[in-house]
Amino acid sequence: MRFPTMAMAALSALTSGIEASTYSPTKPPAVPLAVRSPYLNSWLQCGTECNLAGSWPRFWTNQIQGWQGLVSVDGVAYNWLGAAPGPKVAKQLSLEYTSTKSIFTFDVDGKVTLTITFFSPVYPSDLARQSLQFSYISVKAKSSDGSSHKVQVYMDVSGEWASGEVSQVINWEIKTAGQLIYHKFYRANQAKFAESGEIASWGNWYLSTNSTDGLTYQIGQDSVVRGNFANNSTLPNTADSNFRAVNDNWPVFAFSHDLGNVNGDEVERLFTLGLTQDQVINFAGQSGQLDAVPGLWTSFYQDDVSAVVSFYNDYGYATTVCSQLDSQIKIDSQDTAGDDYATITTLTVRQTFGGLQFAGTSSKPYVFLKEISSNSDIQTVDVIFPAIPIFMYLNATLVRYLLDPLFENQESGAYPNAYAEHDLGTFPVAKGYPSGNDEAMPLEECGNMIIMSLAYGQRTGDTDFLKTHYAKLSQWAEFLVEDSLIPANQLSTDDFAGTLANQTNLAIKGIIGLKAMSQIAEKTSNEDKWGDTANDYLQKWKGLGINTAADPPHTTLSYGDNSSHGLLYNIYADKLLDLKFIDQPIFDMQSKFYPTIALEYGVPLDTRHTWTKSDWEMFAAAVASDDTRDMFISKLARWIGRTSTDRPMTDLYDAGTGGYPEGGPTFVARPVMGGTFALLALPK
């Protein structure tokens, strides 16, 4: 997939004259192509334009994932995907994204309209279907000039998908299953529960399509295979028998469909691409010892080929169900806060679900979350917390499947600290911290776990869950009694900003956590030891954390620092849980204050930087006045369309420049963007 300087110069010359595409609802910083799990997570990076032809798709780490699409019209080949040298690029007319689809339309030489749809289904309430790490690619062609044209379409993927180390040898085969034909490729040296460059070092990759008349295939060197199609509009039905390293003459796995004579009626061919792994997580659960956890898909499908076939044959159902989901999210977002809000929510759905790995069995499912790009921790509590609005909106039961691994590990006795664990290790090994040496966020995580547990219990009516974990929840609540009103010097979820004592926003999370624990006690018929303490702490907090002398008044970043301020996003939990605990004047006060410090693309997180966090902005927006809510939303939607960032949507950026934070971390593709659903998650 690497080309010499002359070839790249030629490619640049081919792409330099591309006219700008149109975008709906806006031009995103990156386009989700195949995004369904931490390992099926491929994107088109946009820059000034989102040109599918002339750019290599990339894994979220920025590593190239060779993926090439060509089309031949009346014997002349054009490029619609990828950066292979040779055929001219087709003219991209438009890009539209929905919650589950990215749809590109091309004009091929004024003769044929080509529509390419990258479709990663989302099934919030269907574990069997959601458990599969596969994605659809639909290619449709029709005549655009009233004449009939001979059309052939081509797609390949390279061995780069199967290994983050391009020096690794891969094996492959091509087989059929009923009407389906598939390329299977995989690392020869499988390393279970290991990654290289964040790409899984185990599992089998499949590129599949229907074995219709006119289907041809080839496995071989990239330039040879692509050249065969470009020159002949077909492939020779041959497979290279020389298994070799990914970067040794770059083996690719290709299919070509002859569509015949294409007229005014659309002709479609479908491809699927994805990964199977029999075991997906190594987890220290109730036993406290590491055990391999199967992929949840193995409870529903006999083997990997059965899964491949089922997913392919499910396309019609997937299209119907996910079109309904796309419509639901768009309409609900528009009805709640307008078109700009729909621009935001529809971009973040696949990104959020792309951070999840569905594991376990049908009787005991788990959802494991990868803290993509920040440090790849698994089951990070303060990453689950900002993500839960999307789950509360779509299916609150998913919150339980996210919390269960954390409870199991800590209730096994494998974690020695009195406060809640920060995470379970580094994905995909959830070994926990028997020495208690995780990144300490004691107040943050105790508050998060109690709030999320109650949110799940309220929304589903599952009080048995609260009863089962009452002892551990009580333990964490006692920690909040000791630490929440006057927080010690410690990290909050915004750990990139460093430790700080007496954090106003962190304190209110702990105090709300105590009030939430009061309701948990009531729901489980236990003595309430926390409600009065929460009421007392709230009154004291108002005296400690609000700068009443300011114009307008506002909360401070830390107690007593009247020159400081910050987003008070943690009061969102009061509205999510419908506690009616935080005084409405506090919400009103913050609503009046935020516009006075807003920058071009958002409201700074606090006075330490001009950086902002879009997930927390949406938490703040959800509990603000309508005008302030709309300000947050319009600025974030504007940022999406104008940002200089060009990778999967970051949640941390400079509110003034719209770029990555200078001197700060680069966050991309993180599942925290489920927090953009904060408005939709509120109880009706």
Secondary structure, DSSP 4 states (H G I P E B T S, - for coil): ----HHHHHHHHHHHTTPPPPEEES---SEEEEEESSSSSEEEEE-TTS--SBTS--EETTS-B--EEEEEEETTEEEEEEB--SSSEEPEEEEEEE-SSEEEEEEEETTTEEEEEEEE----TT-HHHHT-EEEEEEEEEEESSSS-EEEEEEEEEEGGGT-S-TTSEEEEEEEEETTEEEEEEEESS--TT-EETTEESSSEEEEEEE--TTEEEEEEEHHHHHHHHHHHSS---EE----EETTSS-EEEEEEEEEEEE-SS-EEEEEEEEEE-SEEEEEE-TTSSEEEEEBGGGGT-SSHHHHHHHHHHTHHHHHHHHHHHHHHHHHHHHHHH-HHHHHHHHHHHHHHHTTEEEEE-SSSEEEEEB-TTTT-BBS-HHHHHHHHHHHHHH-THHHHHHHHHHHHHHHTT----SSPPS-SSBTTEE---TT--SPP-HHHHHHHHHHHHHHHHHHH--HHHHHHTHHHHHHHHHHHHHHSSS--SB--S-GGG--BSSBHHHHHHHHHHHHHHHHHHHHTT----SHHHHHHHHHHHHHHHEETTSSS-EE-SBTT-TT--B--GGGHHHHHTT---S-HHHHHHHHHHHHHH-BTTB--SBTT-SEEEHHHHHHHHHTS-HHHHHHHHHHHHHHHHH-S--SS--SEEETTTSSPPTTS----S-GGGGGGGHHHHS--
